[in-house]
Amino acid sequence: MKRILLFALVLTLSTFCRAQSYQPESAPSLEFVMQLRVTIGKPFTLGDTPHGRRNVIPITGGTFQGPSLKGTILNGGADYQMMSSDGHRNELEAIYTIQTEDGCYIHVRNRGIIAESTDAEGRKSTYFRAAPQFEAPADSPYAWLNDALFVCAPQWDSGFEGIILNVWKVK
């Protein structure tokens, strides 16, 4: 009798598991938040460390603008990059402060990956994405930045000396 009950339980569970769908109902959507136009100073390297080659790119200023906020990027931050030994992968961590046009300071920590690859036909491509995290005063109009995830991607403009990053909120 115990064997029959155990068999029935296993059969019921296997039928239930097969009936489960592992497809998500929908993917998250993105909402544009801002474009950062970051000016940079002369990069320098600390050289090879036990973790890879450490490069530092000073952040000297810039501007940002989006539908709900606008302001300047303050001088004094930096993008700390760790290059893999083969030179094809860079982990980045940019730490800096932005100031809205109404005077609110917001801390930014942006972590990401830059990876170069070559496909079967020999074409090279670069993957560059990052996830900025914002720390705004809890009592400010920008407190909503504290409670969401964000992603960003670069935009290239040969006439701009720095980097342009477009930022989206994950909804």
Secondary structure, 3 states (H helix, E strand, C coil): CHHHHHHHHHHHHHHHHHHCCCCCCCCCCEEEEEEEEEEECCCEEEEEECCEEEEEEEEEEEEEECCCCEEEECCCEEEEEEECCCCCEEEEEEEEEEEECCCCEEEEEEEEEEEEEECCCCCEEEEEEEEEEEECCCCCCCHHHHHCCEEEEEECCCCCCEEEEEEEEEC
